[in-house]
Amino acid sequence: MGMRPALPRKLFKVGPLGTGWAVQCDDEAHESFDTKEEARAAANKQARACQDAGTPCRVEVRGELGYAGS
């Protein structure tokens, strides 16, 4: 049994922008925020809406590598 091809995913990126933080989707700037936490929350909210609409997606936060432990 072979592997299934990967589905294209929307990518939401959270990263620094000047003195604040920004959310980008597919390399297009969407919003800017004062704190990393606000930007992460907005990216997760956008990703949830995307998932609910049936489009696979993921959120990457600059400086964070992913899940640690379980």
N, C-alpha and C positions, 0 to 999 in steps of 0.2 A: 504494500500500500504506500503510495507516494505522498509527498507533502502537498497540501493545498497552496495555491498561489496567495500571496499576501494581498489583502484588500488595500486600496489607497486610503490613507487616513488624512484628515485635517490635522494640522499641527498648530497648536496654540503655544506661543513662546512668551515667557515672562522674563524681562531683563531690564537692566538699568538704562535710564534715559536722562541725561543731565543730572539733576539732583533728585529725581524721582524714579519711578518704575513704569514700564510700558507693557502692554499686551499686544502681540502681533499674531495674526492668523495668516498662514501661507505667505509670510514675508511682507504683509501689508499691515501698517500700523493701525490699531483700532482705538485704543484709549491709553491715557497716561494717568498715573496715580502717585500719591505722595509716599506711600509705603509699599514694600514688597508684599505684605500680607493682603492689602487691598487689591493689588494687581493679581495675586494668586487666586483670591476669591472670585474676582471677575472672570478670570480665565476658566476656572472650574465651572462657573455658572454658564458661560458660553459653550463649553465643552458638553455639559449636561444637556443643554438645549439641542446641540448638534446630534448627540447620541439618541435623544428622544425622537428626533426627526429621521433616524435611521442611518446617519452617516458616522462611520467609525472615526474616532479622533483620539488625540492624546495631548497632555499638557506637559511642557518642559519648563522648569524653572532654572535659570542660570545659577550655577554654583551648587546645585543639588543633583545628586546622582540617581536618585530613585528611592526605592524602598529598602529599608535596613531591617533585617529580621522579619519575623512574622508572628 
